[in-house]
Amino acid sequence: MADVTSMGEITAIAARIGVDLSQIDLDSIHLPPGEDCGIPSDDDDLMEEDPLEFDAGFGNILVVDNLPVVPKEKFEKLEGVVRKIYSQLGVIKEDGLWMPVDPETQKTLGYCFIEYNTPQEAELSKEKTHGYKLDRSHIFAVNMFDDIEKFLKVPDEWAPPEIKPYVPGENLQQWLTDEKARDQFVIRAGNDTEVLWNDARQLKPELVYKRSFWTESFVQWSPLGTYLATVHRQGAAIWGGATTFNRLMRYAHPQVKLIDFSLAERYLVTYSSHEPSNPRDTHRVVLNIFDVRTGKVMRDFKGSADEFAVGGTGGVTGVSWPVFRWSGGKEDKYFARIGKNVISVYETETFSLIDKKSIKVENVMDFSWSPADPILALFVPECGNQPARVSLVQIPSKEELRQKNLFSVSDCKMYWQSNGDYLAVKVDRYTKTKKSTYTGFELFRIKERDIPIEVLELDNKNDKIIAFAWEPKGHRFAVIHGDNPRPDISFYSVRSGTNTGRVSKLTTLKGKQANALYWSPGGRFLILAGLKGFNGQLEFFDVDELETMASAEHFMATDVEWDPTGRYVATSVTSVHEMENGFNIWSFNGKLLYRILKDHFFQYLWRPRPPSFLSKEKEEEIAKNLKRYSKKYEAEDQDVSLQLSEQDREKRKKLKEEWEAWINEWKRLHEEEKMERQKLRDGEASDEEEEYEAKEVEVEEIINVTEEIIPFEESQQ
C-alpha cells in the first residue's frame, strides 16, 4: 500500500511544480476500485471508530403496548396524544408513527410502532416511558422492536448461563505511576484533540494519544482525572485507559450542550435546551443525572428554562450552570439546586428530596456548598424592612448553624477556602446617599466554636474589588483593588502569631498590571496576571518571602492554569485572538521552559490528580527528609542535563556541517564559472584583485550652459 500523504503535502507539491489545484475538477477523477492512492478520507476515522447508527436493523423502532382501543373517530386524538409524549424525547421520522387498526371493527389494536431517527433516541424513549401511566386503566409497556424477535427465541426449558472467565480491565490510574512523575494535559486545536505528557526536563511535550473529530464541541476531565469526557449530538461519552483512551461508557442525551461531573466522579449531569414550537414559549430544558459506571439514568428533570434560572425568576432563556451543585466530601451524598424561594436538596441514595420537601427561604438569591462538609451557605437580599442575610445550614438536619444580618446591601458574593475552614463574604453596600457603594468582607471561621465572624474593610473602603482568591489549603488570601489603570494588590492572613483571632494585613503591592489571581495548588506561590487589556503581563510572586521571583509576558494570553502539583504553569492564547495561538509552559518561579504554537487553538486542560493516599504524618516525614529523597532525583536531573548538553553539541555540530556544506557548494559554483569570468575580463586569468593596476581616469562632462547678456553701460561702470 502506498504511504499516506496528507492534503497539506499534496498542496505543497502542487505549488512546487506549478499546478493550480483550484483549476482541477477533482470529481472527474476516477480511481480504480479499492485504490485510494495513499490519500486518507476525512470520514475514515468516524466510520471506523464511531459510526452513526443508521444501520439496516430495527434498533430505532419502539413498540408501545397497552394503548386505549378507540374507534376511528377518536383515532386522530389518540395519535396526537402519543405523538406529543414521544416527540419530546427525540425526532420521530416522517410517517414514523403507525397505529394498526382492526379491519373488521375499525378500532385500534391497543399498540403502535414509533420510528426515531437514531437508536439512541429510541433507547432513551423506552427508558423514560416504560410504565408511563396514561390513565388508571392504561400503563404503557414499551419494548424495542428488535427485542420482540429475541423474546420469541427464549427456549422453553431453562439452562444455566455460561460463566465467562474474569478478564481484568485496564488500570485507569496507570498514568499516576509515571516514573518521571510527569503530568498530562489535553489540548484541542483545529479538528484534533491530543493528550500529552508535560516533559519539562526535555523542554517539550510527549504525545500520548491523538484523534481527529474526537468531540463535536469540547472535552472535559473528570474532577479526579480518571475520565476524559467528549460531547456529541447523540450524547456524551467518557474515555480512559492505561496506554490508549478507549471508550468506557456512552450516555444517550440528544442535542446535549453541557456536562458536569459530581466531585467524586460517581455521577454525570447532562443538559440540553430545545427550541419551543410556539415562539412565545420559553426554551424547554432537559437534565439527566447518569451513574458514571453503569450509564443508567438515576433521575431526570424537565421544564422551562425559567424554572432553572437563578432564583426561579422569569424572562431568562438560559440557565445558571451548573444547575446542580454537589456537596463536598468523597461520597457525592447530596446535591442541590436553587428555585423560587426554595433550595432543593437531594440525597443520592434515592435521588429524592431530603425529608421529601425543599428548604423554604424567601427571596433566596444564591447558595454554595462547603468544599469539605455538608454545609450550605445561603444569601438572601434585602426585602422591605427585612435586612439581607447570610446563613449557614447543616445538611441533612437543616439546622441553621450561624446567621449574619447585613444592611444597605447592593450585592454579595461568597468565597470558600478549599478546606472549608473559612468563608469570605464580599459585601457591596450603599452609602447613605445611595449614589455610590463601598465594599467590605465578612470572614466566617467555620471550624471554631460558635463560628465567629470578623469584619474586614480595606484602607480605602471605596476601592473597587477586581479579584479575590484564597490560598489553597492555607490561611491567606489576596485582593486586587482600586480604580486606577494599575490597581493595588493586598495580602491578608486570618492567622497571625500575635493574635490568632484577628485578620492581619501582610503587605500591599502598589500599581500592578494585574486583574486576575492564580494561586499554586500547593499554596505559597501566586501569579499576578494581567489579561485582556493588560496584554498578558505575568508576575510570579512568593507570598512567604513577599517578593517577586520573575516578571514576564505572554502577549494576548487568555488563560492561566497551574498543573495539579504546583510545579508548572500553562498560559495560552485561544482562538478568540486570530494571532499567536498556542501555549507556553513555565516553571513555578517564572522561567519559560518551552512554547508551542497551534493554529485555531481552543482548549488547554491539565489532567487533575486525586488526593494523595499518604497520611499527613507521612507527608510531614517526607518533607523533613526531603534532602535524602531528593538525591535520586538530583542524579536523574544531572543525567538529563548532560543529555541535553550532548543534544546541544550535536545540534551545533550539525549546524556547522550545514554551513561548511554551503560554503563548499559556493566554492564549486565559483570554480565552474571561472572561464566565464575570464572571458568577461578580456582573457585575464587571475581572480586576485592585487594583481591588477588601478588607474584613475578623469572624464569631463558639461552639465549645463547658461548665456546672459550684460548691457554695455553697466560694463563701462
Solvent accessible surface area in square Angstrom, and as a share of the most:
residue,aa,sasa,rsa
1,M,197,0.88
2,A,57,0.45
3,D,128,0.66
4,V,96,0.55
5,T,37,0.21
6,S,54,0.35
7,M,111,0.50
8,G,52,0.50
9,E,92,0.41
10,I,38,0.19
11,T,70,0.41
12,A,57,0.44
13,I,76,0.38
14,A,7,0.06
15,A,78,0.60
16,R,178,0.65
17,I,116,0.59
18,G,68,0.65
19,V,62,0.36
20,D,79,0.41
21,L,54,0.27
22,S,93,0.60
23,Q,145,0.64
24,I,70,0.36
25,D,90,0.47
26,L,110,0.55
27,D,128,0.66
28,S,70,0.45
29,I,97,0.49
30,H,161,0.72
31,L,91,0.45
32,P,83,0.52
33,P,139,0.87
34,G,94,0.91
35,E,79,0.36
36,D,54,0.28
37,C,65,0.39
38,G,2,0.01
39,I,78,0.40
40,P,65,0.41
41,S,60,0.39
42,D,117,0.61
43,D,81,0.42
44,D,63,0.33
45,D,40,0.21
46,L,72,0.36
47,M,129,0.57
48,E,135,0.61
49,E,83,0.37
50,D,35,0.18
51,P,62,0.39
52,L,92,0.46
53,E,60,0.27
54,F,121,0.50
55,D,105,0.54
56,A,105,0.82
57,G,41,0.39
58,F,103,0.43
59,G,18,0.17
60,N,19,0.10
61,I,26,0.13
62,L,0,0.00
63,V,19,0.11
64,V,0,0.00
65,D,61,0.32
66,N,74,0.38
67,L,6,0.03
68,P,20,0.12
69,V,90,0.52
70,V,18,0.10
71,P,42,0.26
72,K,146,0.62
73,E,143,0.64
74,K,113,0.48
75,F,50,0.21
76,E,142,0.64
77,K,154,0.65
78,L,13,0.07
79,E,43,0.19
80,G,39,0.37
81,V,57,0.33
82,V,0,0.00
83,R,90,0.33
84,K,140,0.59
85,I,27,0.14
86,Y,0,0.00
87,S,55,0.36
88,Q,85,0.38
89,L,18,0.09
90,G,13,0.12
91,V,76,0.43
92,I,22,0.11
93,K,68,0.29
94,E,165,0.74
95,D,134,0.69
96,G,5,0.05
97,L,14,0.07
98,W,154,0.54
99,M,8,0.04
100,P,10,0.07
101,V,60,0.34
102,D,37,0.19
103,P,110,0.69
104,E,159,0.71
105,T,81,0.47
106,Q,80,0.36
107,K,88,0.37
108,T,4,0.03
109,L,77,0.38
110,G,6,0.06
111,Y,67,0.25
112,C,0,0.00
113,F,42,0.17
114,I,0,0.00
115,E,53,0.24
116,Y,0,0.00
117,N,50,0.26
118,T,19,0.11
119,P,19,0.12
120,Q,27,0.12
121,E,13,0.06
122,A,0,0.00
123,E,88,0.39
124,L,13,0.06
125,S,0,0.00
126,K,58,0.25
127,E,93,0.42
128,K,43,0.18
129,T,5,0.03
130,H,107,0.48
131,G,43,0.41
132,Y,91,0.35
133,K,126,0.53
134,L,50,0.25
135,D,65,0.34
136,R,218,0.80
137,S,92,0.60
138,H,47,0.21
139,I,82,0.42
140,F,3,0.01
141,A,28,0.21
142,V,1,0.00
143,N,44,0.22
144,M,11,0.05
145,F,69,0.29
146,D,64,0.33
147,D,25,0.13
148,I,65,0.33
149,E,102,0.46
150,K,121,0.51
151,F,102,0.43
152,L,146,0.73
153,K,143,0.61
154,V,95,0.54
155,P,98,0.62
156,D,153,0.79
157,E,146,0.66
158,W,202,0.71
159,A,68,0.53
160,P,96,0.61
161,P,106,0.66
162,E,150,0.67
163,I,161,0.82
164,K,158,0.67
165,P,113,0.71
166,Y,187,0.71
167,V,119,0.68
168,P,90,0.57
169,G,69,0.66
170,E,81,0.36
171,N,73,0.38
172,L,40,0.20
173,Q,73,0.32
174,Q,77,0.34
175,W,9,0.03
176,L,51,0.25
177,T,88,0.51
178,D,31,0.16
179,E,165,0.74
180,K,94,0.40
181,A,48,0.37
182,R,26,0.10
183,D,1,0.01
184,Q,6,0.02
185,F,0,0.00
186,V,0,0.00
187,I,2,0.01
188,R,34,0.12
189,A,14,0.11
190,G,33,0.31
191,N,92,0.47
192,D,41,0.21
193,T,2,0.01
194,E,17,0.07
195,V,0,0.00
196,L,12,0.06
197,W,30,0.10
198,N,3,0.02
199,D,7,0.04
200,A,12,0.09
201,R,67,0.24
202,Q,35,0.16
203,L,83,0.41
204,K,117,0.50
205,P,28,0.18
206,E,76,0.34
207,L,93,0.46
208,V,39,0.22
209,Y,47,0.18
210,K,101,0.43
211,R,19,0.07
212,S,39,0.25
213,F,83,0.35
214,W,4,0.01
215,T,17,0.10
216,E,90,0.40
217,S,53,0.34
218,F,42,0.18
219,V,1,0.01
220,Q,47,0.21
221,W,17,0.06
222,S,0,0.00
223,P,49,0.31
224,L,55,0.27
225,G,0,0.00
226,T,11,0.06
227,Y,16,0.06
228,L,0,0.00
229,A,0,0.00
230,T,0,0.00
231,V,4,0.02
232,H,27,0.12
233,R,151,0.55
234,Q,41,0.18
235,G,5,0.05
236,A,3,0.02
237,A,4,0.03
238,I,3,0.01
239,W,11,0.04
240,G,0,0.00
241,G,6,0.06
242,A,32,0.25
243,T,102,0.59
244,T,62,0.36
245,F,9,0.04
246,N,67,0.35
247,R,84,0.31
248,L,65,0.33
249,M,54,0.24
250,R,91,0.33
251,Y,2,0.01
252,A,28,0.21
253,H,3,0.01
254,P,15,0.10
255,Q,88,0.39
256,V,10,0.06
257,K,100,0.43
258,L,59,0.29
259,I,4,0.02
260,D,29,0.15
261,F,6,0.03
262,S,0,0.00
263,L,78,0.39
264,A,22,0.17
265,E,16,0.07
266,R,119,0.43
267,Y,9,0.03
268,L,0,0.00
269,V,2,0.01
270,T,0,0.00
271,Y,14,0.05
272,S,0,0.00
273,S,17,0.11
274,H,46,0.20
275,E,139,0.62
276,P,33,0.21
277,S,124,0.80
278,N,49,0.25
279,P,126,0.79
280,R,212,0.77
281,D,80,0.42
282,T,47,0.28
283,H,47,0.21
284,R,85,0.31
285,V,0,0.00
286,V,15,0.09
287,L,0,0.00
288,N,1,0.00
289,I,0,0.00
290,F,4,0.02
291,D,33,0.17
292,V,0,0.00
293,R,198,0.72
294,T,91,0.53
295,G,18,0.18
296,K,123,0.52
297,V,21,0.12
298,M,68,0.30
299,R,81,0.30
300,D,43,0.22
301,F,14,0.06
302,K,68,0.29
303,G,8,0.08
304,S,34,0.22
305,A,0,0.00
306,D,34,0.18
307,E,92,0.41
308,F,9,0.04
309,A,2,0.02
310,V,63,0.36
311,G,12,0.11
312,G,16,0.16
313,T,82,0.48
314,G,54,0.52
315,G,77,0.74
316,V,61,0.35
317,T,91,0.53
318,G,33,0.31
319,V,30,0.18
320,S,36,0.23
321,W,74,0.26
322,P,52,0.33
323,V,12,0.07
324,F,1,0.00
325,R,57,0.21
326,W,16,0.06
327,S,2,0.01
328,G,11,0.10
329,G,39,0.37
330,K,175,0.74
331,E,106,0.48
332,D,1,0.01
333,K,105,0.44
334,Y,15,0.06
335,F,0,0.00
336,A,0,0.00
337,R,43,0.16
338,I,14,0.07
339,G,9,0.09
340,K,144,0.61
341,N,47,0.24
342,V,37,0.21
343,I,0,0.00
344,S,10,0.06
345,V,2,0.01
346,Y,9,0.04
347,E,34,0.15
348,T,14,0.08
349,E,158,0.71
350,T,87,0.51
351,F,9,0.04
352,S,44,0.28
353,L,46,0.23
354,I,12,0.06
355,D,98,0.51
356,K,179,0.76
357,K,131,0.55
358,S,27,0.18
359,I,24,0.12
360,K,179,0.76
361,V,12,0.07
362,E,116,0.52
363,N,61,0.31
364,V,5,0.03
365,M,92,0.41
366,D,45,0.23
367,F,1,0.00
368,S,28,0.18
369,W,21,0.07
370,S,0,0.00
371,P,53,0.34
372,A,42,0.33
373,D,42,0.22
374,P,43,0.27
375,I,13,0.07
376,L,0,0.00
377,A,0,0.00
378,L,5,0.02
379,F,4,0.02
380,V,8,0.04
381,P,31,0.19
382,E,72,0.32
383,C,67,0.40
384,G,78,0.75
385,N,156,0.80
386,Q,125,0.56
387,P,30,0.19
388,A,0,0.00
389,R,70,0.25
390,V,1,0.01
391,S,4,0.03
392,L,0,0.00
393,V,10,0.06
394,Q,50,0.22
395,I,1,0.00
396,P,69,0.44
397,S,74,0.47
398,K,51,0.22
399,E,102,0.46
400,E,89,0.40
401,L,59,0.29
402,R,76,0.28
403,Q,68,0.30
404,K,55,0.23
405,N,67,0.35
406,L,1,0.00
407,F,130,0.54
408,S,42,0.27
409,V,17,0.10
410,S,49,0.32
411,D,71,0.37
412,C,14,0.08
413,K,110,0.46
414,M,23,0.10
415,Y,45,0.17
416,W,35,0.12
417,Q,2,0.01
418,S,53,0.34
419,N,60,0.31
420,G,0,0.00
421,D,39,0.20
422,Y,26,0.10
423,L,0,0.00
424,A,0,0.00
425,V,0,0.00
426,K,27,0.11
427,V,0,0.00
428,D,26,0.13
429,R,42,0.15
430,Y,83,0.32
431,T,36,0.21
432,K,205,0.87
433,T,94,0.55
434,K,125,0.53
435,K,181,0.77
436,S,60,0.39
437,T,62,0.36
438,Y,43,0.16
439,T,10,0.06
440,G,2,0.02
441,F,1,0.00
442,E,4,0.02
443,L,4,0.02
444,F,1,0.01
445,R,11,0.04
446,I,14,0.07
447,K,117,0.49
448,E,78,0.35
449,R,219,0.80
450,D,113,0.59
451,I,16,0.08
452,P,50,0.31
453,I,36,0.18
454,E,14,0.06
455,V,82,0.47
456,L,17,0.08
457,E,87,0.39
458,L,9,0.04
459,D,128,0.67
460,N,79,0.41
461,K,86,0.36
462,N,92,0.47
463,D,20,0.10
464,K,127,0.54
465,I,24,0.12
466,I,64,0.32
467,A,21,0.16
468,F,18,0.08
469,A,22,0.17
470,W,20,0.07
471,E,10,0.04
472,P,31,0.19
473,K,146,0.62
474,G,15,0.15
475,H,40,0.18
476,R,31,0.11
477,F,0,0.00
478,A,0,0.00
479,V,0,0.00
480,I,0,0.00
481,H,14,0.06
482,G,8,0.07
483,D,105,0.55
484,N,104,0.53
485,P,114,0.72
486,R,123,0.45
487,P,4,0.02
488,D,27,0.14
489,I,0,0.00
490,S,2,0.01
491,F,0,0.00
492,Y,9,0.03
493,S,3,0.02
494,V,1,0.01
495,R,132,0.48
496,S,28,0.18
497,G,87,0.84
498,T,138,0.80
499,N,74,0.38
500,T,89,0.52
501,G,42,0.40
502,R,136,0.50
503,V,20,0.12
504,S,37,0.24
505,K,88,0.37
506,L,66,0.33
507,T,35,0.20
508,T,35,0.20
509,L,29,0.14
510,K,148,0.63
511,G,30,0.28
512,K,49,0.21
513,Q,64,0.28
514,A,1,0.01
515,N,45,0.23
516,A,18,0.14
517,L,20,0.10
518,Y,59,0.23
519,W,21,0.07
520,S,3,0.02
521,P,43,0.27
522,G,63,0.60
523,G,5,0.05
524,R,91,0.33
525,F,35,0.14
526,L,1,0.01
527,I,0,0.00
528,L,3,0.01
529,A,0,0.00
530,G,0,0.00
531,L,17,0.08
532,K,176,0.75
533,G,70,0.68
534,F,41,0.17
535,N,67,0.34
536,G,0,0.00
537,Q,50,0.22
538,L,4,0.02
539,E,23,0.10
540,F,1,0.00
541,F,3,0.01
542,D,6,0.03
543,V,2,0.01
544,D,73,0.38
545,E,104,0.46
546,L,71,0.35
547,E,93,0.42
548,T,61,0.36
549,M,59,0.26
550,A,29,0.22
551,S,88,0.56
552,A,26,0.20
553,E,88,0.39
554,H,7,0.03
555,F,103,0.43
556,M,32,0.14
557,A,1,0.01
558,T,36,0.21
559,D,68,0.35
560,V,11,0.06
561,E,58,0.26
562,W,21,0.07
563,D,0,0.00
564,P,40,0.25
565,T,52,0.30
566,G,10,0.10
567,R,83,0.30
568,Y,42,0.16
569,V,0,0.00
570,A,3,0.02
571,T,0,0.00
572,S,4,0.03
573,V,0,0.00
574,T,17,0.10
575,S,44,0.28
576,V,115,0.66
577,H,60,0.27
578,E,173,0.78
579,M,133,0.59
580,E,70,0.31
581,N,13,0.07
582,G,1,0.01
583,F,2,0.01
584,N,7,0.03
585,I,0,0.00
586,W,8,0.03
587,S,15,0.10
588,F,72,0.30
589,N,64,0.33
590,G,10,0.10
591,K,135,0.57
592,L,83,0.41
593,L,28,0.14
594,Y,18,0.07
595,R,115,0.42
596,I,46,0.23
597,L,108,0.54
598,K,56,0.24
599,D,117,0.61
600,H,121,0.54
601,F,0,0.00
602,F,78,0.33
603,Q,33,0.15
604,Y,19,0.07
605,L,49,0.24
606,W,9,0.03
607,R,2,0.01
608,P,36,0.22
609,R,70,0.26
610,P,35,0.22
611,P,90,0.57
612,S,70,0.45
613,F,202,0.84
614,L,87,0.43
615,S,59,0.38
616,K,148,0.63
617,E,124,0.56
618,K,78,0.33
619,E,79,0.36
620,E,101,0.45
621,E,73,0.33
622,I,50,0.25
623,A,69,0.54
624,K,172,0.73
625,N,45,0.23
626,L,103,0.51
627,K,174,0.74
628,R,143,0.52
629,Y,76,0.29
630,S,29,0.18
631,K,138,0.59
632,K,128,0.54
633,Y,101,0.38
634,E,108,0.48
635,A,57,0.44
636,E,55,0.24
637,D,68,0.35
638,Q,102,0.45
639,D,89,0.46
640,V,23,0.13
641,S,51,0.33
642,L,103,0.51
643,Q,88,0.39
644,L,41,0.20
645,S,42,0.27
646,E,76,0.34
647,Q,81,0.36
648,D,72,0.37
649,R,120,0.44
650,E,94,0.42
651,K,132,0.56
652,R,144,0.53
653,K,119,0.50
654,K,127,0.54
655,L,100,0.50
656,K,127,0.54
657,E,90,0.41
658,E,90,0.41
659,W,152,0.53
660,E,78,0.35
661,A,61,0.47
662,W,133,0.47
663,I,53,0.27
664,N,90,0.46
665,E,75,0.34
666,W,136,0.48
667,K,131,0.56
668,R,113,0.41
669,L,56,0.28
670,H,94,0.42
671,E,114,0.51
672,E,107,0.48
673,E,95,0.43
674,K,77,0.33
675,M,138,0.62
676,E,99,0.45
677,R,51,0.18
678,Q,44,0.20
679,K,154,0.65
680,L,136,0.68
681,R,67,0.25
682,D,138,0.71
683,G,47,0.45
684,E,92,0.41
685,A,57,0.44
686,S,31,0.20
687,D,58,0.30
688,E,91,0.41
689,E,150,0.67
690,E,139,0.62
691,E,118,0.53
692,Y,88,0.33
693,E,142,0.64
694,A,100,0.78
695,K,158,0.67
696,E,176,0.79
697,V,122,0.70
698,E,167,0.75
699,V,126,0.72
700,E,170,0.76
701,E,143,0.64
702,I,145,0.74
703,I,164,0.83
704,N,123,0.63
705,V,119,0.68
706,T,116,0.67
707,E,158,0.71
708,E,145,0.65
709,I,155,0.79
710,I,118,0.60
711,P,67,0.42
712,F,141,0.59
713,E,115,0.52
714,E,109,0.49
715,S,73,0.47
716,Q,120,0.54
717,Q,187,0.83
